[in-house]
Amino acid sequence: MLNRPTQGIQSRNRVQYETTTEGRKIFREYWIHEWDGKGYDVNEHINDLDQAIKRARELGYDSDAEKLEQFKHSGN
């Protein structure tokens, strides 16, 4: 994996989930896309909820981690 720059990172991350007919949301994937326009371009797809939360926190995406935590409380 490329060394992650310390500044100038842009990101577009996505939490993918499915909603059951009962209205329950089920986690499917956390997609991390980061780039800096200077050669750094990373895509990660994480299907395990605990790993997704951990990785979001490692990268400083605390609001994503909080969104992901909500899936744990919905019985995922």
matplotlib code that plots the C-alpha trace (Angstrom):
import matplotlib.pyplot as plt

x = [0.0, 1.2, 2.3, -0.6, 0.1, -0.2, -2.1, -4.1, -6.1, -9.6, -12.0, -15.3, -16.4, -19.6, -21.5, -23.5, -26.5, -29.7, -33.1, -35.3, -39.1, -39.4, -37.3, -34.1, -30.8, -28.2, -24.6, -23.0, -19.8, -17.7, -15.9, -13.0, -11.7, -8.9, -6.7, -4.5, -4.2, -0.5, -0.4, -2.0, -5.2, -6.6, -9.8, -10.7, -13.8, -14.5, -17.3, -16.8, -18.5, -16.0, -13.1, -14.9, -15.4, -11.7, -10.4, -12.6, -11.2, -7.6, -8.0, -9.8, -13.2, -15.0, -18.4, -18.3, -17.3, -20.3, -22.6, -21.2, -21.6, -25.4, -25.5, -24.3, -27.2, -29.7, -28.7, -26.2]
y = [0.0, 3.5, 5.7, 7.9, 11.6, 13.8, 16.6, 17.3, 14.1, 14.1, 11.3, 9.9, 7.1, 5.2, 2.9, 0.4, -1.3, -2.9, -2.2, -5.2, -5.1, -4.5, -1.4, -2.8, -1.7, -4.4, -3.5, -4.8, -2.9, 0.2, 1.6, 4.0, 6.1, 8.5, 10.5, 13.5, 14.3, 13.6, 9.8, 8.7, 6.9, 4.1, 2.1, -0.2, -2.4, -3.8, -6.3, -7.0, -4.4, -4.5, -4.1, -1.2, 0.6, 0.0, 1.2, 4.3, 5.3, 4.6, 6.9, 9.6, 9.2, 9.4, 10.4, 7.3, 5.1, 6.5, 5.7, 2.2, 1.7, 2.2, -1.0, -2.9, -1.6, -2.6, -6.3, -6.7]
z = [0.0, -0.7, 2.1, 3.1, 2.7, 5.8, 4.0, 0.9, 1.1, -0.5, 0.3, -0.8, 1.6, 1.4, 3.8, 1.9, 3.5, 2.7, 4.4, 5.2, 4.6, 8.4, 8.1, 9.7, 8.1, 7.5, 6.9, 3.7, 3.0, 3.9, 0.9, 1.5, -1.4, -0.8, -3.2, -3.3, -7.0, -6.9, -7.3, -4.0, -4.8, -2.5, -2.6, 0.3, 0.6, 4.0, 4.6, 8.3, 10.5, 13.3, 10.9, 9.1, 12.4, 13.4, 10.0, 10.0, 13.4, 12.3, 9.3, 11.4, 9.9, 13.3, 11.9, 9.6, 12.6, 14.5, 11.6, 11.4, 15.2, 14.7, 12.7, 15.8, 17.8, 15.1, 15.5, 12.7]

ax = plt.figure().add_subplot(projection="3d")
ax.plot(x, y, z, "-o")
ax.set_aspect("equal")
plt.show()
